[in-house]
Amino acid sequence: MQVKFWGVRGSVPVPNRRMLGYGGNTACVEVTLGDGTEIILDAGTGIRELGAGRRSHAERIQILLTHLHVDHIHGLLFFAPLFDPENEVTVFGPPAPGPDLDQRLSRYLSPPLSPIDLRELPAQVDFRACPYQEWRIGEAQIRAAIVAHRGVTLGYRITEGDASLCYIPDHEPALGAPLEDAEHGWVSGSGLAAGASLLIHDGQYADDEYPRHVGWGHSGISDAVVFAERAEAERVAVFHHDPLHDDRALEALGDSAADRWKSAGRDAAEISLAAEGDVIDL
C-alpha cells in the first residue's frame, strides 16, 4: 500500500509563498493498493493536481469523503477524470437522514455557486452513503466510523494484508478534557485507529491556540500525539494544517510533536507533519 499526500491544509486553501514547504491545498490523499487499485481520501483542492494530465481511459476510481465541509469537497468538480465518459467513479460519503449524498453535495456543487451541476458530469458517477458494515475495494477491507467533529463526519480504516491506514483528518477526541485520563472506550475514533500502520490525524492547533477553539472539531497538537499514543499507532502523519500557520509555525509544531512522542518512549522518526508530495510505503 502506498500513500501520497496531495493536499494537507484545513479550512481554506492558502496560495502563499510562506507556506510552500508544506503546501496550501486542502485535504486529499491518494492510496494505491498492491494490485494497483486507487482509493482517494477526500476531494479538497489537492484532487485537482492529482487528476491533472491523466491520459488513461476507462478508469475505475473510488473516492471516500469524510464529510461535506467545503474544504473536503471543493476540488471535486476540478478532478479531470470526472469529465471522461469512459471512467467509472464511485463517491462514498457519510450517511445522513434526508437527501441522498448527491443531493447534499449539489447544495454547493451546482449553480449559482458552481458553473456546472454534478448531474452534468460526463463520467459514470455513482454516489453512495457508506455502508454500516465493512466492505471491500480491490484487495483492501474498508471500515468507516463516525468521529467527533461538527456535522456527520467519518474516519476510515483501509486494511490490505498486514498494512493498515487510518485516516481521521478532522477530529476532536478530547473536547476540552484531558485525553490521557479518558476511558479508552470513550475516546472517539480509538477503535478505528488501534494499532494502525499509519495514522493520519488532525493536529490543526498549537496547544496555546486550542483553548480558544474547543468544540470547533479539531485537535491541539498534544492531543493529536496523545491520541496516537493511546491508539498504539506505528507511524503518525499530523494533518489538516491551519491556514494561518506558515512553514516556520508548522516546523515548530512538528518539533513539539516529536518531543512529546519521544517522551513517551517512541522514536521521533515515527511522527511527522504531512506535506504535499510526501509518499509513504506501508
Secondary structure as UniProt FT lines:
FT   STRAND          2..7
FT   HELIX           17..19
FT   TURN            20..22
FT   STRAND          28..32
FT   TURN            34..35
FT   STRAND          38..41
FT   HELIX           46..51
FT   TURN            52..53
FT   STRAND          60..64
FT   HELIX           70..72
FT   TURN            73..75
FT   HELIX           76..78
FT   HELIX           80..83
FT   TURN            85..86
FT   STRAND          88..93
FT   HELIX           101..105
FT   TURN            106..108
FT   TURN            111..113
FT   HELIX           118..120
FT   STRAND          124..129
FT   STRAND          135..137
FT   TURN            138..139
FT   STRAND          140..146
FT   STRAND          154..160
FT   TURN            161..162
FT   STRAND          163..168
FT   TURN            175..176
FT   TURN            180..181
FT   HELIX           184..186
FT   TURN            188..189
FT   HELIX           190..193
FT   TURN            194..195
FT   STRAND          198..202
FT   TURN            207..209
FT   HELIX           210..213
FT   TURN            214..215
FT   HELIX           221..231
FT   STRAND          236..239
FT   TURN            243..244
FT   HELIX           247..263
FT   TURN            264..265
FT   HELIX           268..270
FT   STRAND          271..273
FT   TURN            276..277
FT   STRAND          279..281
//
